Amino acid sequence: MESQLALIEQSFNYRYSVWVREALDELPDNFTITDPSISGHPIVFASRGFLKMSGYSKEEVIGKNGRAFQGPGTSRRSITEIQEAIQEERTIQTILLNYRKDGTPIWMLFHMSPVFSKEDGRVIHFVAVQVPMSRKPRRSGSGPGRDGVCEDGCRSRDIVFGSCRREVCSDSVLELEHVLAFESLFDSDNRDDEEPREASDQEKRRAAAAVNNILSLLTHYSELTGKLVCEKRCNLSGIGLLGASLIISLGRIKQSFVLTDPHLPEMPIAYASDAFLKLTGYARHEVLGCQCMFLSGVDTDPSTLLQVKESIQTEKACTVRILNYRKDRSSFWNLLHISPVRNASGKVSLCALTSIEFMCEEGTESIALRQELKIPVFYNK
Ligand SMILES: Cc1cc2nc3c(=O)[nH]c(=O)nc-3n(C[C@H](O)[C@H](O)[C@H](O)COP(=O)(O)O)c2cc1C
C-alpha cells in the first residue's frame, strides 16, 4: 500500500509543478483525476467539492477506483459507456447514479476526458467532473421510480442483495450502509431519488466548462516542469502504442516485468509493472523509453547480455540468470525470462521481460529456475 501511495504521489509530482494541487483545490467543481498506468487505475487527486459531495475523506478516496462509489442502482449501461470511452481514450458524458458515504444516492452528470502526454501521445491521466443533478419533479402514478425500478429498468428491491457490484460489495461496511439507505428509500416514500433523469443543457455546459478549466490548469502546470500534457493527442511515438485499456489490464498482473518494442533500435521499454518499479527502485517515467538492458552494470556478464539481445532479435523465448543493478546501484541476481508477445495475426509486436530477484548460491539456480519462475501469459490484441 505504501508503494502504491508513492506511485500516486509520483504520478502527479513528476508531471506538474508543486502549486498544481493548490490551484486545483481552488476550483469549485466536483472532480477526480486518475492514473491508468498504476495498478487498479486509482484516483490520484480528488477536489474539495468531490470530497464534500461524497462524504469521504481524502485518505478514503485517493488510491480507490471510481467504481467504489457505485452501488445496487447504478446502471450497467452507464458503466459500459465509461469502460468503452476509457478503452477508446475519448471524452464521454453520461448520467450516473452513485452513493455517498452515508449510503444516500446521488444522480450526477459524469463528464470524463483523457489527458495526453505531449511527448509521446500516451494517456497519462483521466479527468472526470461529477455535476450533481437537480431533483426531478415528483410524478404521480406508477412511474419507474415509484415502482422501485432502477436505471436499467430492473426492480431495485430485487437487485439490492442480488446484483450489486462485486467490487462495491467487497467493502462490507460501506455496502451495508448503501443497502440500508437504499431500503429506507422504500420506507420513507422518498423514491424520487432513484428516478432516471435527463441532464439539462446548463448542466451539460457546466460539466464541459469545468473539464476544460481543469485541463487548461494541468497544461499550464505541466509547462512549468517541461513534461507537457495536452487535451488532444498530438504525438504518437512507439511508446504511445499501448492503449489505456491494455495498460489498465497489464496493471492487474502482479509480477515484475517490462514490455519492450523489439522493432525499434535499442528496443525501448514501453511498459513497466509496479512490481518492477518496486524491485529496481526506479520511477515509471525514468524507465519508459529506456533501452531494455539499462539494469546491467560493470559486473554483468557480456555474454548473458548478448544472449538476451539475440533472444529478442530472433523472437525466441529464453531464461537467463543475470546480474542487475537497482537505482541505488545495489546489485541483485535477476532470473530473467524473455518471451515474444504475438498479436492476433501471429506477428511479434512486443517482447516481455519477466524478472525475479533470487538468492544465488552456486549450483542452486536450476532449481530456482524451475520452481520460482511463474511467467505471466501475455496476449496482445
Ligand atoms: C477519472 C475517472 C473518474 C471516475 N469517477 C467515477 C465516479 O465518481 N463514480 C463512478 O461510478 N465511476 C467513476 N469512474 C468509472 C470507474 O472508475 C470505472 O472506470 C467504471 O466503473 C468502468 O469500469 P469497471 O467495470 O472496471 O468498473 C471514473 C473513471 C475515471 C477514469
The ligand as a MOL file (V3000), in Angstrom:
LIG
                    3D

  0  0  0     0  0            999 V3000
M  V30 BEGIN CTAB
M  V30 COUNTS 31 33 0 0 0
M  V30 BEGIN ATOM
M  V30 1 C -11.1970 9.9370 -13.9440 0
M  V30 2 C -12.2540 8.9210 -13.6140 0
M  V30 3 C -13.1340 9.1710 -12.5690 0
M  V30 4 C -14.1670 8.2770 -12.2840 0
M  V30 5 N -15.0570 8.5790 -11.3050 0
M  V30 6 C -16.1240 7.7910 -11.0960 0
M  V30 7 C -17.1170 8.1460 -10.1380 0
M  V30 8 O -17.0410 9.1670 -9.4640 0
M  V30 9 N -18.1730 7.3180 -9.9980 0
M  V30 10 C -18.3040 6.1620 -10.7410 0
M  V30 11 O -19.3020 5.4670 -10.5830 0
M  V30 12 N -17.3760 5.7990 -11.6410 0
M  V30 13 C -16.3040 6.5860 -11.8440 0
M  V30 14 N -15.3510 6.2310 -12.7800 0
M  V30 15 C -15.5300 4.9980 -13.5710 0
M  V30 16 C -14.9110 3.7680 -12.9120 0
M  V30 17 O -13.6410 4.0520 -12.3990 0
M  V30 18 C -14.7540 2.6230 -13.9440 0
M  V30 19 O -13.9550 3.0650 -14.9890 0
M  V30 20 C -16.0860 2.1770 -14.4870 0
M  V30 21 O -16.8410 1.6600 -13.4240 0
M  V30 22 C -15.9770 1.1070 -15.5990 0
M  V30 23 O -15.0380 0.1490 -15.3380 0
M  V30 24 P -15.2050 -1.1790 -14.3830 0
M  V30 25 O -16.2070 -2.0810 -14.9900 0
M  V30 26 O -13.8370 -1.7220 -14.3760 0
M  V30 27 O -15.6760 -0.7430 -13.0410 0
M  V30 28 C -14.2950 7.0860 -13.0440 0
M  V30 29 C -13.3660 6.8180 -14.0620 0
M  V30 30 C -12.3620 7.7070 -14.3500 0
M  V30 31 C -11.3880 7.4010 -15.4550 0
M  V30 END ATOM
M  V30 BEGIN BOND
M  V30 1 1 1 2
M  V30 2 1 2 3
M  V30 3 2 2 30
M  V30 4 2 3 4
M  V30 5 1 4 5
M  V30 6 1 4 28
M  V30 7 2 5 6
M  V30 8 1 6 7
M  V30 9 1 6 13
M  V30 10 2 7 8
M  V30 11 1 7 9
M  V30 12 1 9 10
M  V30 13 2 10 11
M  V30 14 1 10 12
M  V30 15 2 12 13
M  V30 16 1 13 14
M  V30 17 1 14 15
M  V30 18 1 14 28
M  V30 19 1 15 16
M  V30 20 1 16 17
M  V30 21 1 16 18
M  V30 22 1 18 19
M  V30 23 1 18 20
M  V30 24 1 20 21
M  V30 25 1 20 22
M  V30 26 1 22 23
M  V30 27 1 23 24
M  V30 28 2 24 25
M  V30 29 1 24 26
M  V30 30 1 24 27
M  V30 31 2 28 29
M  V30 32 1 29 30
M  V30 33 1 30 31
M  V30 END BOND
M  V30 END CTAB
M  END
